[in-house]
């Protein structure tokens, strides 16, 4: 898989995008600033733990990847550990709320998906959390990088 630069928009709050802020994963409303465009742009690269999956590398902090830790999502520097590689690898699935969108399932915690809740990105188990809201919160549109807008 070649490296593609994208932005990731919320399905149920389409003016909100995945971004990193102080090393944490957030959904924030696009404010059109240069910093937001950089913080909200990601390279989709072959999964660090499995090249058939994907990882999200920060555009403005190369070597930093979205990863889950303690059920929250962070943008951390790759420390080269096996655990980091697994925590930063996701399966791209058809959107849980809309099949033409995307949902991102944890590589090492099957059934756990990236979702937003109160603007914070976290991991939730589809079987344990509320079905309709979770499906919407865990569905995203992968779109052209904000850096190109």
C-alpha positions as CSV (number, residue, x, y, z in Angstrom):
1,X,0.0,0.0,0.0
2,X,1.4,3.4,-0.9
3,X,1.4,6.3,1.5
4,X,-1.8,8.4,1.0
5,X,-2.4,11.7,2.8
6,X,-5.9,12.1,4.1
7,X,-8.2,13.7,6.6
8,X,-10.8,11.8,8.6
9,X,-14.2,13.4,9.1
10,X,-16.9,12.3,11.5
11,X,-19.9,10.6,10.0
12,X,-22.4,12.1,12.5
13,X,-20.7,15.5,12.9
14,X,-19.4,16.2,9.4
15,X,-17.8,19.5,10.3
16,X,-15.5,17.7,12.8
17,X,-12.2,16.0,11.9
18,X,-9.8,13.7,13.6
19,X,-6.8,15.6,14.8
20,X,-4.0,15.4,17.3
21,X,-3.7,17.9,20.1
22,X,-1.0,17.7,22.8
23,X,-0.4,14.1,21.9
24,X,-4.1,13.1,22.2
25,X,-6.6,12.1,19.6
26,X,-9.6,14.5,19.3
27,X,-12.5,15.3,17.0
28,X,-12.6,19.1,16.6
29,X,-14.5,21.5,14.3
30,X,-12.4,22.6,11.4
31,X,-11.3,26.1,12.1
32,X,-9.5,26.6,8.8
33,X,-6.2,27.5,10.5
34,X,-2.9,26.2,9.1
35,X,-2.2,24.3,12.4
36,X,-5.6,22.6,12.3
37,X,-5.0,21.5,8.6
38,X,-1.6,20.0,9.7
39,X,-2.9,18.4,12.9
40,X,-5.9,17.0,10.9
41,X,-3.9,15.4,8.1
42,X,-2.6,11.8,8.3
43,X,-0.6,9.4,6.1
44,X,-2.3,6.1,5.7
45,X,0.6,3.6,5.7
46,X,0.8,-0.2,5.8
47,X,0.0,-1.4,9.3
48,X,3.0,-1.4,11.7
49,X,2.1,-4.8,12.9
50,X,0.6,-6.2,9.7
51,X,1.1,-4.8,6.2
52,X,-2.4,-5.9,5.2
53,X,-3.9,-3.5,7.9
54,X,-3.3,0.3,8.2
55,X,-1.6,2.8,10.5
56,X,-2.2,6.5,10.6
57,X,1.0,8.6,10.7
58,X,0.9,12.3,11.6
59,X,1.8,14.6,8.7
60,X,3.3,17.3,10.8
61,X,5.0,14.9,13.2
62,X,6.5,12.1,11.1
63,X,7.1,9.0,13.2
64,X,4.1,9.7,15.4
65,X,1.1,7.5,14.9
66,X,-2.5,7.2,16.2
67,X,-2.5,4.4,18.7
68,X,-4.7,3.2,21.5
69,X,-3.6,2.9,25.1
70,X,-5.9,2.3,28.1
71,X,-9.0,2.7,25.8
72,X,-8.0,6.2,24.7
73,X,-6.4,7.2,21.4
74,X,-3.2,9.2,21.3
75,X,-0.7,10.4,18.7
76,X,2.6,8.9,20.1
77,X,6.1,8.5,18.7
78,X,6.8,5.0,17.5
79,X,9.0,3.4,20.2
80,X,9.7,0.3,18.1
81,X,8.1,-2.0,20.6
82,X,5.8,-4.9,19.5
83,X,3.0,-3.5,21.7
84,X,3.2,-0.1,20.0
85,X,3.1,-1.6,16.6
86,X,0.0,-3.6,17.5
87,X,-1.7,-0.6,19.3
88,X,-1.1,1.6,16.2
89,X,-2.5,-0.9,13.7
90,X,-6.1,-1.0,12.6
91,X,-8.4,-2.9,10.2
92,X,-10.3,-0.6,7.9
93,X,-13.9,-1.9,7.9
94,X,-17.1,-0.8,6.1
95,X,-18.6,1.9,8.3
96,X,-20.7,0.6,11.2
97,X,-23.4,3.2,10.5
98,X,-22.9,3.5,6.7
99,X,-21.3,1.0,4.4
100,X,-19.7,3.6,2.1
101,X,-17.8,5.1,5.0
102,X,-15.1,3.5,7.2
103,X,-14.8,2.2,10.8
104,X,-11.4,1.3,12.2
105,X,-11.1,-1.8,14.3
106,X,-8.2,-2.5,16.6
107,X,-5.6,-5.0,15.3
108,X,-4.9,-6.4,18.8
109,X,-8.4,-6.0,20.3
110,X,-10.9,-7.4,17.8
111,X,-14.3,-5.9,18.2
112,X,-13.0,-2.6,19.6
113,X,-13.3,0.4,17.3
114,X,-12.0,4.0,17.3
115,X,-14.9,6.3,18.1
116,X,-15.4,9.8,19.4
117,X,-17.2,10.6,22.6
118,X,-17.4,14.2,24.0
119,X,-14.9,15.1,21.2
120,X,-12.2,12.7,22.6
121,X,-11.1,9.7,20.5
122,X,-11.3,6.4,22.4
123,X,-11.8,2.7,21.8
124,X,-15.2,1.1,22.4
125,X,-16.4,-2.5,22.2
126,X,-19.3,-2.7,19.8
127,X,-20.9,-5.4,22.0
128,X,-20.6,-3.5,25.2
129,X,-21.6,0.1,24.2
130,X,-24.9,1.6,23.0
131,X,-25.6,0.3,19.5
132,X,-26.9,3.1,17.4
133,X,-24.8,6.0,18.8
134,X,-21.7,3.9,18.9
135,X,-22.1,2.9,15.3
136,X,-22.4,6.6,14.3
137,X,-19.5,7.7,16.6
138,X,-17.3,4.9,15.1
139,X,-18.0,5.8,11.5
140,X,-15.8,8.1,9.5
141,X,-15.3,9.5,6.0
142,X,-11.8,9.3,4.7
143,X,-11.4,12.4,2.5
144,X,-8.9,14.7,0.8
145,X,-6.3,16.1,3.2
146,X,-7.2,19.4,4.8
147,X,-3.8,20.6,3.8
148,X,-5.1,20.7,0.2
149,X,-8.2,22.8,1.0
